Amino acid sequence: MAMWNPWRGCKKCSDGCLHCYIHKGDLKRNINTNEITKTKDFEKPIEKLKNGNYKMKSGIVYMCFSTDFLIEDADEWRNDCWKMIKERQDCTFLFLTKRIDRFMRCIPNDWNNGYDNVVVCCTIENQKNADYKLSIFKDLPIKHKCITAQPLLEKIDIEKYLDNIELVVCRWRI
């Protein structure tokens, strides 16, 4: 398992953001979370060792866990990320997003029905956001879909959105 954060920072966009671990952690470290910046790890998936092998091992890559992959401020960098993701077919890239309504504006031209090595997790936290986001998510051309209900702020019913969903993760707000 690897982590890849090509950029960091995030801006609050939904009810669950009030309890966001990114903002809480950055506050402790005196970092301005609202500033979206490219990281030194931007090209991490394609960095190579002297022998020509990739530094990052094959397997699952958890990406953008200190940001949102679909955040507007990273639009100029995202196409480079898609190229790296496409190059690394030996890795499965998984990202969570609260901005699933931006998905179709953020995919590469050759996306078609999705890349085999990408898992997209739509993050919800209450019934209002579940109904809005999952009604969009269910029709998107994504091969591997999951739903992340965290922080779960109230009881929700998502049964009608579960077709073609591979995994549901729930975490109640603490």
Secondary structure, 3 states (H helix, E strand, C coil): CEEECCEECCCCCCHHHHHCHHHHHHHHCCCCCCCCEECCCCCHHHCECCCCCECCCCEEEEECCCCCCCCHHHHHHHHHHHHHHHHCCCEEEEEEECCHHHHHHHCCCCCCCCCCCEEEEEEECCHHHHHHHHHHHCCCCCCEEEEEEEEECCCCCCHHHCCCEEEEEEEECC
